[in-house]
Amino acid sequence: MRAVIADIEALGFKERVEVWDWRVLERIKRHGKLDEKYWWAHFVGALIWNGETDAAEFVWILRAVSED
């Protein structure tokens, strides 16, 4: 994962780049959409540009996901 993030940072994007678990595509393919209940289960984090440091930062949210 760190290598992927480093590769994305090297591209020099100055906008938010979201990182998703690839299984989000499988869920959308099966159900035709991604409802909010499962959205957080597949969102890994995002690279955001920090204008103060002039660098990208990877941010994420720790979350508990229930298996209903």
Predicted model as a PDB file, atoms N, CA, C, CB and O in Angstrom, pLDDT in the B-factor column:
MODEL        1                                                                  
ATOM      1  N   MET A   1       0.820  -1.186   0.000  1.00 66.00           N  
ATOM      2  CA  MET A   1       0.000   0.000   0.000  1.00 66.00           C  
ATOM      3  C   MET A   1       0.872   1.260   0.000  1.00 66.00           C  
ATOM      4  CB  MET A   1      -0.937  -0.008   1.205  1.00 66.00           C  
ATOM      5  O   MET A   1       0.570   2.219  -0.711  1.00 66.00           O  
ATOM      6  N   ARG A   2       1.938   1.264   0.783  1.00 74.00           N  
ATOM      7  CA  ARG A   2       2.810   2.444   0.841  1.00 74.00           C  
ATOM      8  C   ARG A   2       3.424   2.741  -0.528  1.00 74.00           C  
ATOM      9  CB  ARG A   2       3.925   2.236   1.884  1.00 74.00           C  
ATOM     10  O   ARG A   2       3.578   3.904  -0.902  1.00 74.00           O  
ATOM     11  N   ALA A   3       3.767   1.708  -1.262  1.00 82.00           N  
ATOM     12  CA  ALA A   3       4.361   1.913  -2.584  1.00 82.00           C  
ATOM     13  C   ALA A   3       3.351   2.561  -3.529  1.00 82.00           C  
ATOM     14  CB  ALA A   3       4.859   0.575  -3.169  1.00 82.00           C  
ATOM     15  O   ALA A   3       3.706   3.434  -4.321  1.00 82.00           O  
ATOM     16  N   VAL A   4       2.105   2.135  -3.443  1.00 74.00           N  
ATOM     17  CA  VAL A   4       1.062   2.705  -4.297  1.00 74.00           C  
ATOM     18  C   VAL A   4       0.869   4.181  -3.968  1.00 74.00           C  
ATOM     19  CB  VAL A   4      -0.271   1.935  -4.126  1.00 74.00           C  
ATOM     20  O   VAL A   4       0.774   5.015  -4.869  1.00 74.00           O  
ATOM     21  N   ILE A   5       0.813   4.501  -2.688  1.00 72.00           N  
ATOM     22  CA  ILE A   5       0.635   5.890  -2.268  1.00 72.00           C  
ATOM     23  C   ILE A   5       1.826   6.734  -2.706  1.00 72.00           C  
ATOM     24  CB  ILE A   5       0.451   5.977  -0.739  1.00 72.00           C  
ATOM     25  O   ILE A   5       1.651   7.862  -3.167  1.00 72.00           O  
ATOM     26  N   ALA A   6       3.032   6.197  -2.566  1.00 78.00           N  
ATOM     27  CA  ALA A   6       4.227   6.925  -3.008  1.00 78.00           C  
ATOM     28  C   ALA A   6       4.181   7.188  -4.513  1.00 78.00           C  
ATOM     29  CB  ALA A   6       5.502   6.137  -2.648  1.00 78.00           C  
ATOM     30  O   ALA A   6       4.562   8.265  -4.970  1.00 78.00           O  
ATOM     31  N   ASP A   7       3.711   6.200  -5.283  1.00 79.00           N  
ATOM     32  CA  ASP A   7       3.594   6.377  -6.737  1.00 79.00           C  
ATOM     33  C   ASP A   7       2.586   7.475  -7.074  1.00 79.00           C  
ATOM     34  CB  ASP A   7       3.177   5.053  -7.409  1.00 79.00           C  
ATOM     35  O   ASP A   7       2.822   8.283  -7.972  1.00 79.00           O  
ATOM     36  N   ILE A   8       1.465   7.505  -6.354  1.00 75.00           N  
ATOM     37  CA  ILE A   8       0.454   8.533  -6.598  1.00 75.00           C  
ATOM     38  C   ILE A   8       1.006   9.903  -6.234  1.00 75.00           C  
ATOM     39  CB  ILE A   8      -0.832   8.240  -5.795  1.00 75.00           C  
ATOM     40  O   ILE A   8       0.817  10.868  -6.975  1.00 75.00           O  
ATOM     41  N   GLU A   9       1.691   9.993  -5.089  1.00 76.00           N  
ATOM     42  CA  GLU A   9       2.288  11.271  -4.669  1.00 76.00           C  
ATOM     43  C   GLU A   9       3.274  11.777  -5.718  1.00 76.00           C  
ATOM     44  CB  GLU A   9       2.999  11.117  -3.306  1.00 76.00           C  
ATOM     45  O   GLU A   9       3.351  12.979  -5.972  1.00 76.00           O  
ATOM     46  N   ALA A  10       4.030  10.858  -6.328  1.00 80.00           N  
ATOM     47  CA  ALA A  10       5.045  11.233  -7.308  1.00 80.00           C  
ATOM     48  C   ALA A  10       4.432  11.875  -8.553  1.00 80.00           C  
ATOM     49  CB  ALA A  10       5.858  10.013  -7.705  1.00 80.00           C  
ATOM     50  O   ALA A  10       5.122  12.584  -9.286  1.00 80.00           O  
ATOM     51  N   LEU A  11       3.152  11.634  -8.795  1.00 78.00           N  
ATOM     52  CA  LEU A  11       2.489  12.225  -9.953  1.00 78.00           C  
ATOM     53  C   LEU A  11       2.287  13.729  -9.789  1.00 78.00           C  
ATOM     54  CB  LEU A  11       1.151  11.548 -10.189  1.00 78.00           C  
ATOM     55  O   LEU A  11       2.064  14.438 -10.769  1.00 78.00           O  
ATOM     56  N   GLY A  12       2.365  14.213  -8.553  1.00 74.00           N  
ATOM     57  CA  GLY A  12       2.288  15.650  -8.320  1.00 74.00           C  
ATOM     58  C   GLY A  12       0.890  16.245  -8.350  1.00 74.00           C  
ATOM     59  O   GLY A  12       0.737  17.445  -8.577  1.00 74.00           O  
ATOM     60  N   PHE A  13      -0.140  15.423  -8.123  1.00 72.00           N  
ATOM     61  CA  PHE A  13      -1.491  15.962  -8.071  1.00 72.00           C  
ATOM     62  C   PHE A  13      -1.607  16.975  -6.946  1.00 72.00           C  
ATOM     63  CB  PHE A  13      -2.519  14.839  -7.889  1.00 72.00           C  
ATOM     64  O   PHE A  13      -1.013  16.809  -5.881  1.00 72.00           O  
ATOM     65  N   LYS A  14      -2.375  18.023  -7.193  1.00 72.00           N  
ATOM     66  CA  LYS A  14      -2.603  19.028  -6.159  1.00 72.00           C  
ATOM     67  C   LYS A  14      -4.068  19.025  -5.737  1.00 72.00           C  
ATOM     68  CB  LYS A  14      -2.189  20.428  -6.658  1.00 72.00           C  
ATOM     69  O   LYS A  14      -4.554  19.986  -5.141  1.00 72.00           O  
ATOM     70  N   GLU A  15      -4.754  17.957  -6.046  1.00 78.00           N  
ATOM     71  CA  GLU A  15      -6.139  17.796  -5.658  1.00 78.00           C  
ATOM     72  C   GLU A  15      -6.307  16.486  -4.915  1.00 78.00           C  
ATOM     73  CB  GLU A  15      -7.062  17.852  -6.881  1.00 78.00           C  
ATOM     74  O   GLU A  15      -5.411  15.641  -4.903  1.00 78.00           O  
ATOM     75  N   ARG A  16      -7.450  16.331  -4.306  1.00 82.00           N  
ATOM     76  CA  ARG A  16      -7.751  15.118  -3.542  1.00 82.00           C  
ATOM     77  C   ARG A  16      -7.772  13.896  -4.471  1.00 82.00           C  
ATOM     78  CB  ARG A  16      -9.111  15.261  -2.803  1.00 82.00           C  
ATOM     79  O   ARG A  16      -8.386  13.923  -5.538  1.00 82.00           O  
ATOM     80  N   VAL A  17      -7.101  12.845  -4.051  1.00 82.00           N  
ATOM     81  CA  VAL A  17      -7.121  11.575  -4.775  1.00 82.00           C  
ATOM     82  C   VAL A  17      -7.619  10.520  -3.792  1.00 82.00           C  
ATOM     83  CB  VAL A  17      -5.690  11.202  -5.362  1.00 82.00           C  
ATOM     84  O   VAL A  17      -6.944  10.215  -2.809  1.00 82.00           O  
ATOM     85  N   GLU A  18      -8.800   9.965  -4.059  1.00 84.00           N  
ATOM     86  CA  GLU A  18      -9.373   8.975  -3.153  1.00 84.00           C  
ATOM     87  C   GLU A  18      -8.812   7.593  -3.458  1.00 84.00           C  
ATOM     88  CB  GLU A  18     -10.908   8.967  -3.258  1.00 84.00           C  
ATOM     89  O   GLU A  18      -8.532   7.254  -4.608  1.00 84.00           O  
ATOM     90  N   VAL A  19      -8.657   6.805  -2.400  1.00 83.00           N  
ATOM     91  CA  VAL A  19      -8.148   5.441  -2.510  1.00 83.00           C  
ATOM     92  C   VAL A  19      -9.253   4.506  -2.023  1.00 83.00           C  
ATOM     93  CB  VAL A  19      -6.815   5.245  -1.680  1.00 83.00           C  
ATOM     94  O   VAL A  19      -9.713   4.601  -0.885  1.00 83.00           O  
ATOM     95  N   TRP A  20      -9.665   3.605  -2.906  1.00 81.00           N  
ATOM     96  CA  TRP A  20     -10.757   2.678  -2.610  1.00 81.00           C  
ATOM     97  C   TRP A  20     -10.264   1.245  -2.672  1.00 81.00           C  
ATOM     98  CB  TRP A  20     -11.926   2.880  -3.586  1.00 81.00           C  
ATOM     99  O   TRP A  20      -9.342   0.925  -3.422  1.00 81.00           O  
ATOM    100  N   ASP A  21     -10.878   0.396  -1.887  1.00 82.00           N  
ATOM    101  CA  ASP A  21     -10.667  -1.048  -1.959  1.00 82.00           C  
ATOM    102  C   ASP A  21     -11.256  -1.504  -3.296  1.00 82.00           C  
ATOM    103  CB  ASP A  21     -11.334  -1.812  -0.726  1.00 82.00           C  
ATOM    104  O   ASP A  21     -12.357  -1.085  -3.654  1.00 82.00           O  
ATOM    105  N   TRP A  22     -10.552  -2.340  -4.027  1.00 81.00           N  
ATOM    106  CA  TRP A  22     -11.013  -2.759  -5.358  1.00 81.00           C  
ATOM    107  C   TRP A  22     -12.363  -3.465  -5.301  1.00 81.00           C  
ATOM    108  CB  TRP A  22      -9.983  -3.677  -6.006  1.00 81.00           C  
ATOM    109  O   TRP A  22     -13.069  -3.513  -6.308  1.00 81.00           O  
ATOM    110  N   ARG A  23     -12.739  -4.017  -4.140  1.00 82.00           N  
ATOM    111  CA  ARG A  23     -14.009  -4.749  -4.034  1.00 82.00           C  
ATOM    112  C   ARG A  23     -15.217  -3.845  -4.199  1.00 82.00           C  
ATOM    113  CB  ARG A  23     -14.092  -5.456  -2.701  1.00 82.00           C  
ATOM    114  O   ARG A  23     -16.329  -4.333  -4.403  1.00 82.00           O  
ATOM    115  N   VAL A  24     -15.018  -2.530  -4.115  1.00 82.00           N  
ATOM    116  CA  VAL A  24     -16.123  -1.608  -4.352  1.00 82.00           C  
ATOM    117  C   VAL A  24     -16.650  -1.800  -5.780  1.00 82.00           C  
ATOM    118  CB  VAL A  24     -15.671  -0.134  -4.123  1.00 82.00           C  
ATOM    119  O   VAL A  24     -17.852  -1.688  -6.016  1.00 82.00           O  
ATOM    120  N   LEU A  25     -15.768  -2.084  -6.713  1.00 81.00           N  
ATOM    121  CA  LEU A  25     -16.191  -2.306  -8.104  1.00 81.00           C  
ATOM    122  C   LEU A  25     -17.043  -3.564  -8.225  1.00 81.00           C  
ATOM    123  CB  LEU A  25     -14.967  -2.412  -9.029  1.00 81.00           C  
ATOM    124  O   LEU A  25     -18.015  -3.590  -8.979  1.00 81.00           O  
ATOM    125  N   GLU A  26     -16.676  -4.610  -7.477  1.00 84.00           N  
ATOM    126  CA  GLU A  26     -17.461  -5.848  -7.508  1.00 84.00           C  
ATOM    127  C   GLU A  26     -18.861  -5.610  -6.948  1.00 84.00           C  
ATOM    128  CB  GLU A  26     -16.751  -6.960  -6.710  1.00 84.00           C  
ATOM    129  O   GLU A  26     -19.847  -6.098  -7.501  1.00 84.00           O  
ATOM    130  N   ARG A  27     -18.943  -4.861  -5.852  1.00 81.00           N  
ATOM    131  CA  ARG A  27     -20.258  -4.585  -5.249  1.00 81.00           C  
ATOM    132  C   ARG A  27     -21.118  -3.766  -6.208  1.00 81.00           C  
ATOM    133  CB  ARG A  27     -20.098  -3.834  -3.900  1.00 81.00           C  
ATOM    134  O   ARG A  27     -22.305  -4.052  -6.368  1.00 81.00           O  
ATOM    135  N   ILE A  28     -20.537  -2.755  -6.843  1.00 81.00           N  
ATOM    136  CA  ILE A  28     -21.295  -1.934  -7.792  1.00 81.00           C  
ATOM    137  C   ILE A  28     -21.736  -2.777  -8.980  1.00 81.00           C  
ATOM    138  CB  ILE A  28     -20.453  -0.730  -8.271  1.00 81.00           C  
ATOM    139  O   ILE A  28     -22.854  -2.628  -9.474  1.00 81.00           O  
ATOM    140  N   LYS A  29     -20.855  -3.662  -9.438  1.00 83.00           N  
ATOM    141  CA  LYS A  29     -21.185  -4.522 -10.570  1.00 83.00           C  
ATOM    142  C   LYS A  29     -22.370  -5.441 -10.225  1.00 83.00           C  
ATOM    143  CB  LYS A  29     -19.954  -5.363 -10.984  1.00 83.00           C  
ATOM    144  O   LYS A  29     -23.264  -5.648 -11.046  1.00 83.00           O  
ATOM    145  N   ARG A  30     -22.363  -5.986  -9.001  1.00 85.00           N  
ATOM    146  CA  ARG A  30     -23.444  -6.896  -8.590  1.00 85.00           C  
ATOM    147  C   ARG A  30     -24.759  -6.171  -8.319  1.00 85.00           C  
ATOM    148  CB  ARG A  30     -23.031  -7.661  -7.349  1.00 85.00           C  
ATOM    149  O   ARG A  30     -25.829  -6.673  -8.666  1.00 85.00           O  
ATOM    150  N   HIS A  31     -24.683  -4.985  -7.697  1.00 82.00           N  
ATOM    151  CA  HIS A  31     -25.892  -4.312  -7.230  1.00 82.00           C  
ATOM    152  C   HIS A  31     -26.271  -3.074  -8.043  1.00 82.00           C  
ATOM    153  CB  HIS A  31     -25.719  -3.923  -5.803  1.00 82.00           C  
ATOM    154  O   HIS A  31     -27.344  -2.503  -7.844  1.00 82.00           O  
ATOM    155  N   GLY A  32     -25.403  -2.665  -8.945  1.00 81.00           N  
ATOM    156  CA  GLY A  32     -25.711  -1.515  -9.782  1.00 81.00           C  
ATOM    157  C   GLY A  32     -25.489  -0.167  -9.117  1.00 81.00           C  
ATOM    158  O   GLY A  32     -25.615   0.876  -9.758  1.00 81.00           O  
ATOM    159  N   LYS A  33     -25.160  -0.189  -7.834  1.00 78.00           N  
ATOM    160  CA  LYS A  33     -24.906   1.049  -7.101  1.00 78.00           C  
ATOM    161  C   LYS A  33     -24.152   0.703  -5.811  1.00 78.00           C  
ATOM    162  CB  LYS A  33     -26.247   1.809  -6.787  1.00 78.00           C  
ATOM    163  O   LYS A  33     -23.982  -0.467  -5.466  1.00 78.00           O  
ATOM    164  N   LEU A  34     -23.723   1.715  -5.134  1.00 74.00           N  
ATOM    165  CA  LEU A  34     -23.070   1.531  -3.839  1.00 74.00           C  
ATOM    166  C   LEU A  34     -23.838   2.365  -2.831  1.00 74.00           C  
ATOM    167  CB  LEU A  34     -21.547   1.939  -3.884  1.00 74.00           C  
ATOM    168  O   LEU A  34     -23.699   3.587  -2.785  1.00 74.00           O  
ATOM    169  N   ASP A  35     -24.654   1.693  -2.020  1.00 73.00           N  
ATOM    170  CA  ASP A  35     -25.420   2.468  -1.049  1.00 73.00           C  
ATOM    171  C   ASP A  35     -24.539   2.894   0.123  1.00 73.00           C  
ATOM    172  CB  ASP A  35     -26.620   1.657  -0.542  1.00 73.00           C  
ATOM    173  O   ASP A  35     -23.475   2.321   0.362  1.00 73.00           O  
ATOM    174  N   GLU A  36     -24.995   3.893   0.833  1.00 74.00           N  
ATOM    175  CA  GLU A  36     -24.196   4.516   1.893  1.00 74.00           C  
ATOM    176  C   GLU A  36     -23.798   3.529   2.985  1.00 74.00           C  
ATOM    177  CB  GLU A  36     -24.963   5.667   2.509  1.00 74.00           C  
ATOM    178  O   GLU A  36     -22.766   3.702   3.633  1.00 74.00           O  
ATOM    179  N   LYS A  37     -24.601   2.510   3.189  1.00 74.00           N  
ATOM    180  CA  LYS A  37     -24.308   1.514   4.223  1.00 74.00           C  
ATOM    181  C   LYS A  37     -22.960   0.842   3.991  1.00 74.00           C  
ATOM    182  CB  LYS A  37     -25.410   0.461   4.268  1.00 74.00           C  
ATOM    183  O   LYS A  37     -22.265   0.509   4.950  1.00 74.00           O  
ATOM    184  N   TYR A  38     -22.588   0.642   2.746  1.00 72.00           N  
ATOM    185  CA  TYR A  38     -21.349  -0.061   2.421  1.00 72.00           C  
ATOM    186  C   TYR A  38     -20.239   0.864   1.939  1.00 72.00           C  
ATOM    187  CB  TYR A  38     -21.618  -1.098   1.374  1.00 72.00           C  
ATOM    188  O   TYR A  38     -19.104   0.422   1.760  1.00 72.00           O  
ATOM    189  N   TRP A  39     -20.545   2.123   1.728  1.00 75.00           N  
ATOM    190  CA  TRP A  39     -19.566   3.070   1.215  1.00 75.00           C  
ATOM    191  C   TRP A  39     -18.312   3.091   2.065  1.00 75.00           C  
ATOM    192  CB  TRP A  39     -20.163   4.456   1.145  1.00 75.00           C  
ATOM    193  O   TRP A  39     -17.209   2.954   1.537  1.00 75.00           O  
ATOM    194  N   TRP A  40     -18.459   3.261   3.383  1.00 75.00           N  
ATOM    195  CA  TRP A  40     -17.290   3.354   4.264  1.00 75.00           C  
ATOM    196  C   TRP A  40     -16.518   2.051   4.345  1.00 75.00           C  
ATOM    197  CB  TRP A  40     -17.717   3.770   5.651  1.00 75.00           C  
ATOM    198  O   TRP A  40     -15.330   2.071   4.666  1.00 75.00           O  
ATOM    199  N   ALA A  41     -17.136   0.938   4.070  1.00 77.00           N  
ATOM    200  CA  ALA A  41     -16.452  -0.349   4.119  1.00 77.00           C  
ATOM    201  C   ALA A  41     -15.387  -0.455   3.036  1.00 77.00           C  
ATOM    202  CB  ALA A  41     -17.455  -1.486   3.975  1.00 77.00           C  
ATOM    203  O   ALA A  41     -14.451  -1.243   3.173  1.00 77.00           O  
ATOM    204  N   HIS A  42     -15.506   0.313   1.974  1.00 79.00           N  
ATOM    205  CA  HIS A  42     -14.585   0.215   0.846  1.00 79.00           C  
ATOM    206  C   HIS A  42     -13.682   1.421   0.667  1.00 79.00           C  
ATOM    207  CB  HIS A  42     -15.354   0.005  -0.397  1.00 79.00           C  
ATOM    208  O   HIS A  42     -12.755   1.383  -0.142  1.00 79.00           O  
ATOM    209  N   PHE A  43     -13.934   2.486   1.405  1.00 82.00           N  
ATOM    210  CA  PHE A  43     -13.120   3.688   1.294  1.00 82.00           C  
ATOM    211  C   PHE A  43     -11.888   3.525   2.176  1.00 82.00           C  
ATOM    212  CB  PHE A  43     -13.930   4.956   1.694  1.00 82.00           C  
ATOM    213  O   PHE A  43     -12.006   3.351   3.388  1.00 82.00           O  
ATOM    214  N   VAL A  44     -10.701   3.582   1.565  1.00 85.00           N  
ATOM    215  CA  VAL A  44      -9.448   3.389   2.300  1.00 85.00           C  
ATOM    216  C   VAL A  44      -8.946   4.714   2.868  1.00 85.00           C  
ATOM    217  CB  VAL A  44      -8.376   2.763   1.387  1.00 85.00           C  
ATOM    218  O   VAL A  44      -8.541   4.781   4.028  1.00 85.00           O  
ATOM    219  N   GLY A  45      -8.973   5.750   2.063  1.00 86.00           N  
ATOM    220  CA  GLY A  45      -8.491   7.057   2.501  1.00 86.00           C  
ATOM    221  C   GLY A  45      -8.329   7.962   1.298  1.00 86.00           C  
ATOM    222  O   GLY A  45      -8.860   7.690   0.221  1.00 86.00           O  
ATOM    223  N   ALA A  46      -7.582   9.052   1.496  1.00 87.00           N  
ATOM    224  CA  ALA A  46      -7.392   9.993   0.399  1.00 87.00           C  
ATOM    225  C   ALA A  46      -6.056  10.701   0.552  1.00 87.00           C  
ATOM    226  CB  ALA A  46      -8.544  11.017   0.348  1.00 87.00           C  
ATOM    227  O   ALA A  46      -5.585  10.954   1.661  1.00 87.00           O  
ATOM    228  N   LEU A  47      -5.465  11.009  -0.580  1.00 84.00           N  
ATOM    229  CA  LEU A  47      -4.303  11.891  -0.599  1.00 84.00           C  
ATOM    230  C   LEU A  47      -4.837  13.301  -0.768  1.00 84.00           C  
ATOM    231  CB  LEU A  47      -3.283  11.510  -1.746  1.00 84.00           C  
ATOM    232  O   LEU A  47      -5.585  13.577  -1.706  1.00 84.00           O  
ATOM    233  N   ILE A  48      -4.458  14.191   0.131  1.00 86.00           N  
ATOM    234  CA  ILE A  48      -4.884  15.578   0.021  1.00 86.00           C  
ATOM    235  C   ILE A  48      -3.656  16.470  -0.030  1.00 86.00           C  
ATOM    236  CB  ILE A  48      -5.807  15.974   1.202  1.00 86.00           C  
ATOM    237  O   ILE A  48      -2.607  16.142   0.526  1.00 86.00           O  
ATOM    238  N   TRP A  49      -3.800  17.584  -0.696  1.00 83.00           N  
ATOM    239  CA  TRP A  49      -2.681  18.510  -0.836  1.00 83.00           C  
ATOM    240  C   TRP A  49      -2.675  19.470   0.341  1.00 83.00           C  
ATOM    241  CB  TRP A  49      -2.761  19.286  -2.174  1.00 83.00           C  
ATOM    242  O   TRP A  49      -3.689  20.104   0.631  1.00 83.00           O  
ATOM    243  N   ASN A  50      -1.538  19.580   1.024  1.00 81.00           N  
ATOM    244  CA  ASN A  50      -1.384  20.509   2.132  1.00 81.00           C  
ATOM    245  C   ASN A  50      -0.618  21.716   1.615  1.00 81.00           C  
ATOM    246  CB  ASN A  50      -0.652  19.844   3.348  1.00 81.00           C  
ATOM    247  O   ASN A  50       0.586  21.639   1.367  1.00 81.00           O  
ATOM    248  N   GLY A  51      -1.316  22.821   1.454  1.00 81.00           N  
ATOM    249  CA  GLY A  51      -0.709  24.027   0.912  1.00 81.00           C  
ATOM    250  C   GLY A  51       0.361  24.631   1.818  1.00 81.00           C  
ATOM    251  O   GLY A  51       1.278  25.299   1.342  1.00 81.00           O  
ATOM    252  N   GLU A  52       0.240  24.393   3.132  1.00 87.00           N  
ATOM    253  CA  GLU A  52       1.235  24.941   4.064  1.00 87.00           C  
ATOM    254  C   GLU A  52       2.590  24.270   3.920  1.00 87.00           C  
ATOM    255  CB  GLU A  52       0.749  24.796   5.493  1.00 87.00           C  
ATOM    256  O   GLU A  52       3.629  24.929   3.955  1.00 87.00           O  
ATOM    257  N   THR A  53       2.570  22.948   3.758  1.00 84.00           N  
ATOM    258  CA  THR A  53       3.831  22.209   3.626  1.00 84.00           C  
ATOM    259  C   THR A  53       4.211  21.973   2.176  1.00 84.00           C  
ATOM    260  CB  THR A  53       3.737  20.880   4.345  1.00 84.00           C  
ATOM    261  O   THR A  53       5.313  21.512   1.881  1.00 84.00           O  
ATOM    262  N   ASP A  54       3.276  22.296   1.255  1.00 80.00           N  
ATOM    263  CA  ASP A  54       3.490  22.074  -0.175  1.00 80.00           C  
ATOM    264  C   ASP A  54       3.786  20.604  -0.467  1.00 80.00           C  
ATOM    265  CB  ASP A  54       4.640  22.954  -0.685  1.00 80.00           C  
ATOM    266  O   ASP A  54       4.668  20.276  -1.261  1.00 80.00           O  
ATOM    267  N   ALA A  55       3.032  19.730   0.194  1.00 79.00           N  
ATOM    268  CA  ALA A  55       3.212  18.288   0.011  1.00 79.00           C  
ATOM    269  C   ALA A  55       1.866  17.583   0.153  1.00 79.00           C  
ATOM    270  CB  ALA A  55       4.236  17.722   1.036  1.00 79.00           C  
ATOM    271  O   ALA A  55       0.914  18.139   0.699  1.00 79.00           O  
ATOM    272  N   ALA A  56       1.806  16.361  -0.343  1.00 80.00           N  
ATOM    273  CA  ALA A  56       0.600  15.545  -0.210  1.00 80.00           C  
ATOM    274  C   ALA A  56       0.637  14.797   1.117  1.00 80.00           C  
ATOM    275  CB  ALA A  56       0.467  14.552  -1.395  1.00 80.00           C  
ATOM    276  O   ALA A  56       1.701  14.416   1.605  1.00 80.00           O  
ATOM    277  N   GLU A  57      -0.554  14.593   1.690  1.00 84.00           N  
ATOM    278  CA  GLU A  57      -0.690  13.823   2.920  1.00 84.00           C  
ATOM    279  C   GLU A  57      -1.749  12.759   2.700  1.00 84.00           C  
ATOM    280  CB  GLU A  57      -1.057  14.736   4.129  1.00 84.00           C  
ATOM    281  O   GLU A  57      -2.772  13.017   2.066  1.00 84.00           O  
ATOM    282  N   PHE A  58      -1.504  11.556   3.224  1.00 83.00           N  
ATOM    283  CA  PHE A  58      -2.508  10.501   3.158  1.00 83.00           C  
ATOM    284  C   PHE A  58      -3.318  10.540   4.442  1.00 83.00           C  
ATOM    285  CB  PHE A  58      -1.852   9.098   2.949  1.00 83.00           C  
ATOM    286  O   PHE A  58      -2.756  10.491   5.536  1.00 83.00           O  
ATOM    287  N   VAL A  59      -4.631  10.628   4.316  1.00 84.00           N  
ATOM    288  CA  VAL A  59      -5.513  10.671   5.477  1.00 84.00           C  
ATOM    289  C   VAL A  59      -6.521   9.536   5.381  1.00 84.00           C  
ATOM    290  CB  VAL A  59      -6.235  12.042   5.580  1.00 84.00           C  
ATOM    291  O   VAL A  59      -6.909   9.116   4.291  1.00 84.00           O  
ATOM    292  N   TRP A  60      -6.929   9.057   6.529  1.00 80.00           N  
ATOM    293  CA  TRP A  60      -7.915   7.977   6.576  1.00 80.00           C  
ATOM    294  C   TRP A  60      -8.699   8.120   7.860  1.00 80.00           C  
ATOM    295  CB  TRP A  60      -7.238   6.571   6.483  1.00 80.00           C  
ATOM    296  O   TRP A  60      -8.329   8.882   8.753  1.00 80.00           O  
ATOM    297  N   ILE A  61      -9.796   7.369   7.941  1.00 70.00           N  
ATOM    298  CA  ILE A  61     -10.653   7.379   9.113  1.00 70.00           C  
ATOM    299  C   ILE A  61     -10.756   5.945   9.620  1.00 70.00           C  
ATOM    300  CB  ILE A  61     -12.066   7.978   8.787  1.00 70.00           C  
ATOM    301  O   ILE A  61     -11.111   5.031   8.877  1.00 70.00           O  
ATOM    302  N   LEU A  62     -10.442   5.769  10.890  1.00 62.00           N  
ATOM    303  CA  LEU A  62     -10.666   4.456  11.502  1.00 62.00           C  
ATOM    304  C   LEU A  62     -12.148   4.284  11.709  1.00 62.00           C  
ATOM    305  CB  LEU A  62      -9.895   4.306  12.850  1.00 62.00           C  
ATOM    306  O   LEU A  62     -12.827   5.204  12.165  1.00 62.00           O  
ATOM    307  N   ARG A  63     -12.655   3.119  11.379  1.00 57.00           N  
ATOM    308  CA  ARG A  63     -14.092   2.891  11.509  1.00 57.00           C  
ATOM    309  C   ARG A  63     -14.372   1.440  11.813  1.00 57.00           C  
ATOM    310  CB  ARG A  63     -14.826   3.314  10.240  1.00 57.00           C  
ATOM    311  O   ARG A  63     -13.599   0.551  11.455  1.00 57.00           O  
ATOM    312  N   ALA A  64     -15.463   1.217  12.462  1.00 51.00           N  
ATOM    313  CA  ALA A  64     -15.925  -0.143  12.726  1.00 51.00           C  
ATOM    314  C   ALA A  64     -17.004  -0.449  11.702  1.00 51.00           C  
ATOM    315  CB  ALA A  64     -16.463  -0.308  14.201  1.00 51.00           C  
ATOM    316  O   ALA A  64     -17.929   0.339  11.508  1.00 51.00           O  
ATOM    317  N   VAL A  65     -16.885  -1.579  11.059  1.00 51.00           N  
ATOM    318  CA  VAL A  65     -17.857  -1.966  10.032  1.00 51.00           C  
ATOM    319  C   VAL A  65     -18.581  -3.201  10.524  1.00 51.00           C  
ATOM    320  CB  VAL A  65     -17.168  -2.229   8.646  1.00 51.00           C  
ATOM    321  O   VAL A  65     -17.958  -4.220  10.820  1.00 51.00           O  
ATOM    322  N   SER A  66     -19.895  -3.108  10.611  1.00 49.00           N  
ATOM    323  CA  SER A  66     -20.675  -4.262  11.050  1.00 49.00           C  
ATOM    324  C   SER A  66     -21.005  -5.137   9.857  1.00 49.00           C  
ATOM    325  CB  SER A  66     -21.965  -3.818  11.768  1.00 49.00           C  
ATOM    326  O   SER A  66     -21.229  -4.651   8.749  1.00 49.00           O  
ATOM    327  N   GLU A  67     -21.029  -6.389  10.096  1.00 50.00           N  
ATOM    328  CA  GLU A  67     -21.375  -7.359   9.042  1.00 50.00           C  
ATOM    329  C   GLU A  67     -22.833  -7.753   9.241  1.00 50.00           C  
ATOM    330  CB  GLU A  67     -20.430  -8.631   9.080  1.00 50.00           C  
ATOM    331  O   GLU A  67     -23.119  -8.694   9.981  1.00 50.00           O  
ATOM    332  N   ASP A  68     -23.755  -7.052   8.594  1.00 46.00           N  
ATOM    333  CA  ASP A  68     -25.200  -7.339   8.734  1.00 46.00           C  
ATOM    334  C   ASP A  68     -25.593  -8.471   7.832  1.00 46.00           C  
ATOM    335  CB  ASP A  68     -26.051  -6.099   8.415  1.00 46.00           C  
ATOM    336  O   ASP A  68     -26.760  -8.861   7.804  1.00 46.00           O  
TER     337      ASP A  68                                                      
ENDMDL                                                                          
END                                                                             
